C-alpha cells in the first residue's frame, strides 16, 4: 500500500540504504551472506532447503541494478488513493510476524478498502510457504471468501 520511505521513518531510510548497499556489493555473488540478509527477513521460518533455494533464486533471477530499481520502486509506492476506489469484495491476508511488511500495514490496507475483510495468518514469513501453518489456512480463507462472493 505504502512503501517504506513514504512516511519518512528514519529506521526505514536506514534499512533501505543498507539493503541497496547489500545489493550493490553482493547481488549475484556466490557468497550467501548478502542474499541471507534478505532471506532472513522474507522467510525466517523456512527450512534450510527452502532458504538455500530462495538464496539461489535471488542470485540468478536478476542483476544488482534491477534489484536496486525494484527496491527503490517499492520504497516510494503509495497506492492509498487507488485502494480507496476499490468497490468489490476484498480479502486482505497477512502473516502476523511478517518482517518485510508489518502486520499493521495489512490492517491499514483492510481499513482503507471499504468493506474489506482482514485475516491474520500465523507465522513469521512474508511468503506463504507449503508446510507452514498459514499455508492451508490461506487457501481455506480464499476458498471461503470466493464461495461467499460468487
C-alpha positions as CSV (number, residue, x, y, z in Angstrom):
1,X,0.0,0.0,0.0
2,X,2.7,2.5,1.1
3,X,6.4,2.0,0.6
4,X,8.8,2.2,3.5
5,X,10.1,5.6,2.6
6,X,6.7,7.3,2.1
7,X,6.3,8.1,5.7
8,X,9.9,9.4,6.2
9,X,10.6,7.0,9.1
10,X,14.4,7.2,9.9
11,X,14.8,3.5,10.5
12,X,13.1,2.7,7.2
13,X,15.5,5.0,5.4
14,X,18.5,3.3,7.1
15,X,17.2,-0.1,6.2
16,X,16.6,0.9,2.6
17,X,20.2,2.3,2.2
18,X,21.7,-0.8,3.8
19,X,19.6,-3.0,1.5
20,X,20.8,-1.2,-1.5
21,X,24.4,-1.5,-0.4
22,X,24.0,-5.2,0.1
23,X,22.5,-5.5,-3.4
24,X,25.2,-3.3,-5.0
25,X,28.0,-5.2,-3.3
26,X,26.8,-8.8,-3.3
27,X,23.9,-9.5,-5.5
28,X,24.8,-12.4,-7.8
29,X,27.7,-13.3,-5.6
30,X,28.3,-16.9,-4.5
31,X,28.8,-15.6,-1.0
32,X,25.4,-16.2,0.5
33,X,25.7,-13.7,3.4
34,X,24.4,-10.9,1.0
35,X,21.4,-12.9,0.0
36,X,20.8,-14.2,3.5
37,X,20.3,-10.6,4.6
38,X,17.0,-10.7,2.6
39,X,16.2,-14.3,3.0
40,X,16.2,-14.0,6.8
41,X,13.5,-11.3,6.6
42,X,11.4,-12.8,3.8
43,X,11.3,-16.4,5.0
44,X,12.8,-16.7,8.5
45,X,10.9,-19.8,9.4
46,X,11.8,-21.7,6.2
47,X,13.7,-25.0,6.2
48,X,17.4,-24.8,5.2
49,X,16.5,-26.4,1.8
50,X,13.9,-23.7,1.1
51,X,16.2,-20.9,2.3
52,X,19.0,-22.2,0.0
53,X,16.6,-22.4,-2.9
54,X,15.4,-18.8,-2.2
55,X,19.0,-17.6,-2.0
56,X,19.8,-19.2,-5.4
57,X,16.6,-17.8,-6.9
58,X,17.7,-14.3,-5.8
59,X,21.2,-14.8,-7.2
60,X,20.1,-15.9,-10.7
61,X,16.8,-14.0,-11.1
62,X,18.1,-10.5,-11.8
63,X,21.2,-8.4,-11.6
64,X,22.1,-5.9,-8.9
65,X,21.0,-2.9,-10.9
66,X,17.5,-4.3,-11.4
67,X,17.2,-5.5,-7.8
68,X,18.0,-1.9,-6.6
69,X,15.5,-0.5,-9.1
70,X,12.8,-2.8,-7.7
71,X,13.8,-1.9,-4.1
72,X,13.6,1.9,-4.9
73,X,10.2,1.5,-6.7
74,X,8.7,-0.4,-3.8
75,X,10.1,2.0,-1.2
76,X,8.2,5.0,-2.6
77,X,5.0,3.4,-3.9
78,X,1.8,4.9,-2.5
79,X,-1.4,3.3,-3.7
80,X,-3.7,4.5,-1.0
81,X,-5.8,6.6,-3.4
82,X,-6.3,3.6,-5.7
83,X,-7.2,1.4,-2.7
84,X,-9.9,3.8,-1.7
85,X,-11.5,3.4,-5.1
86,X,-11.9,-0.4,-4.8
87,X,-15.6,-1.2,-4.7
88,X,-15.6,-5.0,-4.9
89,X,-15.4,-7.6,-2.1
90,X,-11.8,-7.7,-0.9
91,X,-9.9,-10.1,1.2
92,X,-6.6,-9.0,2.8
93,X,-4.5,-11.8,4.3
94,X,-1.4,-11.0,6.2
95,X,1.1,-13.2,8.1
96,X,1.4,-12.0,11.7
97,X,5.1,-11.9,12.1
98,X,6.0,-10.6,8.6
99,X,9.3,-8.7,8.8
100,X,9.0,-7.2,5.3
101,X,5.6,-5.7,5.6
102,X,4.4,-5.2,9.2
103,X,1.1,-6.6,10.3
104,X,-0.1,-3.0,11.0
105,X,0.2,-2.3,7.3
106,X,-2.0,-5.2,6.4
107,X,-4.6,-4.0,8.9
108,X,-4.4,-0.5,7.5
109,X,-4.9,-1.8,3.9
110,X,-8.1,-3.6,5.0
111,X,-9.3,-0.4,6.7
112,X,-8.7,1.8,3.7
113,X,-10.6,-0.6,1.3
114,X,-14.2,-0.1,2.0
115,X,-15.7,-3.3,3.5
116,X,-12.5,-5.3,3.2
117,X,-12.2,-8.5,5.3
118,X,-8.9,-8.9,7.1
119,X,-7.4,-12.3,8.1
120,X,-4.3,-12.6,10.2
121,X,-2.3,-15.8,9.4
122,X,0.1,-17.4,11.8
123,X,3.8,-17.3,11.2
124,X,6.7,-15.0,10.6
125,X,7.4,-15.3,6.8
126,X,6.5,-12.8,4.2
127,X,5.5,-15.5,1.8
128,X,3.0,-18.3,2.4
129,X,5.1,-21.5,2.3
130,X,3.9,-25.0,1.9
131,X,4.2,-27.0,5.1
132,X,3.7,-24.0,7.4
133,X,0.6,-23.5,9.5
134,X,-0.5,-20.5,7.4
135,X,-0.4,-22.5,4.1
136,X,-3.6,-24.5,4.5
137,X,-5.4,-21.6,6.3
138,X,-4.5,-19.2,3.4
139,X,-6.3,-21.5,0.9
140,X,-9.2,-22.2,3.3
141,X,-9.8,-18.5,3.7
142,X,-9.5,-17.8,0.0
143,X,-11.9,-20.6,-0.8
144,X,-14.4,-19.5,1.8
145,X,-14.2,-15.9,0.6
146,X,-14.7,-16.8,-3.1
147,X,-17.7,-19.1,-2.2
148,X,-19.3,-16.2,-0.3
149,X,-18.8,-13.8,-3.2
150,X,-19.7,-15.8,-6.3
